[in-house]
Amino acid sequence: MTNGPGAGIPAVSTAILAMSRHLEVRDVLKTIVASARELLDAEYAALGVPDDHGGFAQFVVDGVSAEQWKAIGPLPRQHGILAAMLHNATPERLADVREDPRFGGWPAAHPDMSDFLGLPVADGDEILGALFLANKRCPKDAPSRQDGCGFTEDDERLLGILAQHAAIALTNARLYERSRELTIAGERARLAHELHDAVAQKLFSLRLTAQAATALVDRDPARAKDELHQVAALAAEAADELRAAVVELRPAALDEDGLIATLRSQIQVLDRAHCARVTFAAQGVRVLPAAQEEAVLRVAQEALHNALRHSGAEHVEVTLSRNGHGALLRIADDGSGFDPKAVRRAGRHLGLVSMRDRAGGVGGKLTVESEPGKGTAVEMEVPGG
């Protein structure tokens, strides 16, 4: 690919159009990274979105295989050149990143990188992320990288244009997700109102029916028996409505309460609402980046829903423990289980596909162990910040 101010305009236009097609934040991040790498013909590209704990809420790479990424280990921290781009909002173009005094070395499985070009992705004064490329591919007729083939001022200008539009695309995606969250919150409020009315009506009917049965016990035992059967049916319907409320109205209190407190609170409600015993234990878990905590919460909710709605379990045990710099979530039940060989058929029904997607989206891994009649165990490993 030949780069330059003129030759790069169609490529930039294509990249901008690609970014504008996506509404999900992570899809936008992936498109930005892939477009930047293709646009400037680099071996590697990455974009990190910082969190408030010195790490990255999301970190997307292109040019690194899934196996390499897994072997590299936990997400990087905000240090060295990445920190400079985030905190100083300045571009960084280096002939050899390894010779920079801020360079701190790579993890063992990390690919070797030399020439480096990085820019902050900013919306006004807010730094949304750090976008960087490494190892520009040299044309066959160009000098070697050691002789000066690397990122140029033209490359920096092109990437700057892409970064400006990336900021717009990322901001729009965030606004879309926020509007969707507000829509969901409004829908939850509406559903809560409807559930309250439905349960209140059933409890009122239950009360009247019980009073009628009491009045009939002495003079018409047969009718009283029928009324008591109706009481039992109404009570069961009211219980079903309450269980539906627990499943559908999932308060996301991560920002205020943190992962452990949010999980404990939701599991206590589930334990009260269901016949099955639901327990929770946490040990030595560090604060995780926001994206990881949300993914853990959503996977826990999905797995608990499966265990309580489909497995017929008497006991569901949820544990969250420290796993290196990250965490390990485990949801185990003593229910009916299923045949893992039929996972293709059962996967979507049990939400396994979405759970695996959530785990993979934050650099984690989901495993499911099950056997008919032997219960199910869902484990999710997530890296730390």
N, C-alpha and C positions, 0 to 999 in steps of 0.2 A: 504493500500500500504506500502511495506517495503522499506525503503530508505537506501542507503549506497553506497560506492564507486563502488562496483560491481553491485549491483542490479539496480543502477541508470543509468548505461551506455545504456541499450536498451531504457530506457525512454528518456534520453537526445537525443539519435539518432532519435527517433520518433519525438521529439519536433523540432529538427533542420530540419528534412525533411518537417515537416508541415509548418515551417516558409518559407522555400525555395520555396514553391508552390505558394506563393502570391506575386503580384507585386504592388498592391495598398498599400500606406503607412498605411492607417487605418486598412486594413485587416491584415497586418503584425503585427501591434500593438495588435490587438485582439488575434491573434494566439500566440504571445509572452506571453501575460498575462494568457490566458487559459492554455498554456503549462506549465508555471511556477507554477500555482496553482495546476494543476494535478500532476506535477512532485514531488512537495514537500508536497502534501496532506494538503493544507491550506484551510481555510474557505474563505479567501479573497485575492485577488491579484489586483494590479493596476500598471499602467505605465503612467507617465506624461512626455510630451515633452514640455520643457520650451519655452516661447516666450521672447521677448525683453522688456516686460512691467511689469515684476515681477509676471506674472501669467503663465498659461499653454496654449499653442496653441492647444494641444490635451491632453485628459486625459481619459484613457480607464480602465474600471474596470471589474472584474469577481467575481461572488459570491454575487453581489448586484442586486436585482430585478429592473426592469425599474421603478416600483412605488417608491421603496426606493430611487433610484437615483434622481428621479424628486423631491421627498420631501426633499432631502438633500439640494438642492438649488444650488447657483453658484459654479463654479469650484473653487478648493482651490487656494491659493496663494503660492508663493515660500517662505515658512517660516519654522522655526523649523527644524525638522529632514529632511524634503524634501529638504530644502535649503542646509543643511549640505552635503547631498549626491551629490547635483548638484554643489556646490561651492568647496567642499573639495575633491570630487571624492573618497570618502572613504565608505566602507561597514558599515552598522549599524545592529547589532544583539542585541536585547534587550529582556530581560525576561518579562518586562512589560513596554510598551511604555508610559503608563500613569504616571509612576514614573520618567520619564526622565525630567530634568529641562527645556528642550526645548519644551515639550508638552504643547500645548495651548488649549486643549479641543476639543470636537467634536460638529458639528451642532446637533440640537435636534434630527433629524431623522437619524443620522449617526449610523451604527451598532457599538457596543462596541468591542474594540480590545485590546488585551493584548500583547502576545508575538509577536515580530516584526523582520522581516529580510528584509533589503533593500540594493540594490547595484546600483551604477550608470551604465548606459549603455553608453559606451564611444567608440569613434573612434579616436584612438590616443589621442591627448590632448583635443579633442572636446567632451563635454558631450552632448549626444543626448537625454538622458532622465533619469528618476529615476524609477527603478523597485522595487516594494516591496510587501511583503506577510505579512499576519497577521493571528493569531490564528491557529497554527498547530493542526491538528486533532490527538488526542492521540489514539494509539491502545488500544483495550479493556484490554490487559494484561499489559499495561504500567502504570506507576504512573500518577496521575492527573497533569494537567498543573501547579497547585500551588505547586506540589511536584517536579517539575523539568522537566516535559514533555514539550518541546518546540523545537525551531529550534537549530540545532547542527552545529558543525564545518563542518561535512560532507554535511549538507544541504547548508551551505554557499559556499562550494567548487562547489557543483552541480549547484547552482544558478549562480555562477561565470562563469562556462562554458557556461551555457545557455545565460547569458548576453553578453558574447563575441560574440557568434554566432548571437544573437539578433542584435548587433551593425552592423554586416555584412549584415544581412537581411534588416535592416532598411536603411542602406546606399545604398544598391542596389535598394530598392524600391524608395528612393528619386531620385537616378540617373535615374531610369526608368521614373518617373513622369517628371523629368526635360527634358529628351530626348523627351518625348511625348509633353511637352509644346513647345520645340523648333520645333518639327515637325508641331505642330498646327500653330506656328508663321510663319513658312515657307509656310504652306498652305494658311494662311491668306494673306501673301504677294503675292503669286501667284494669289489668288482670287482677291485681290485688283487690280492687273495688268490687269486681264481679265475683271473685271468690268469696269475699266477705259477705256479699249479699246472698250468694248461693248457700253457703254454710249456715248463715243466720236463718234462712228460710227452713233449711232442713232441721236445724236444732229447734226452731219454733214448732214445726210439725211434730217432731219427736216428743216435745213436751206435751202437746195437746193429746197425742196418741197415748202417751203413758198415763195421762190423767184419765182418759176414757177407759183404759184397761183397768185402772184402779177402781173406778166406779162400777165396772161390770163383773169384777171378781166374784162377788157374792151371789148376784142374781142371774148371771149368764156366763158361767165359766168358759164355755166354748167360744163365745165372742171375745171374751177377755184374752183367751189364748191367741186368737187371730190378731188382736190388737198388739199383743206383745211380740208376735212375729214381725209385725210392721215396724215396731220400735227397733228391733234388731236390724232390719233392712235399712231404715233411715240412719241409724248409727253408723252402719257400714258405709253408706253413701257419704255421710259427713266426713268420715275418716279418709275416704278416697279423695275428697276435695282438698282436705288439709295436706295430704301427701303430695297431691299435684302442686299445691302452693309451694311446698318445700323444694320440689324439683324445678319449677319454673321461675320462682323468685329467688335468684341467687345473688345476694348482695355482694358487690365487689368492694371490699373494704381494705384492699391491699395498701393503698396509699396512706390510709390513716392508721391501720392496725398492724400491718405487716403480714407475711405469709403464715407464720405459725398461729398467730391469734385468729386470723381469718379462717384457717382450716379447722382449728379447734372449735370455734363458734359454730360453723356450719355443720360439723360432725355431731356436736351436741344436739342441734335441732333435729338432724336425721335420726339420731338415737331415740329421741322422744317420739318422733312421728311414726317410726316403723317398729314392727314386732321384733325384727332382728336386733341383736346387740351390736352397736357400732362403737368402736374404741379408737383412740388416737394417742400416739406417743411421738415425741420429738426429742432428738438428742444431738447436741453439739452443732446445730446447723448455723452457718454464717449467713449474714444478709447477702442475698443474691441480687444480680441486676434485675431491673424491673421486668424486662421481657421474660427472663427465666422464671421469676416468681409467678407471673401471670400464667405461663405455660404449665407450671406445676399445679396451680390451682385448678385450671380448666381440665387437665387430665385426671386429677383426683375427683372432680365432680362427675366426669363422664364415667369413670370406672365405678364410682359409688352408685351412680344411677343404674348401671348394668347389674351390679351385685344385688341391689335392693329391689329392682323391678323384674329381673329375668332369672336370677339364679336360685331363688328360694332359700337363700342362706339364712342360717340362724345366728351367725357371728361374722362380722366384717371387721378386719383389723387394719388400720391405717398407721403407717410409721413413716417418719421423715427423719433421715439421719445424715450426718456429714459424710461426704465422699470426696476425699482430697480437698480441693478448693471449692468443690461443688456440693451437690446434694443427691441423695437417693430416696425416691418416693416408692413406697410399696403398699399396694392394696390387695389384701388376701381375704378370700371368703371360703366358707365350707359348703358352698352351694352345689348345684347340679353339674357345673363345669360343661365343657364342650370338647369336641375333637379338633385339635389344632390343624389337622390335615384338611379340615373343611373351612379353614380360615378365610379363603377367598369368598365362600358363600356367606359366612357369618360376619365377615369383617365390617361391612357397612352397617349391618343390623346392630352390631354391638359398638359401633363408633371407633373401631380399632384403626381405621384408616385416618380419621381426623386426629386421633391421639398420636399416632406415629408422625403425622405431619407437624403437629404442635411440638413434639419432642425434637424432630429434625430441624425445625425452624429456629431453634435456639442452640443448635450444636449438640443436642442430647441424643439419647437412644431409648427406645421403648422395647421391652420384652414381655411376652405373655406366656405363662405356663398354665396349662389346663388339661384336664382329663375327665371324661364323663364319670360323674359320681364322686369325683375327688376334689371339686372346687377349682378356683381360679386364682392366680396371683399375677398382678400387673406391676411391673417395675419400670420406673423412669429414672434414668441417670441424666443429670444436667451438669455442665461445667460451671465453674464460678467465674467471677470477674477478675 
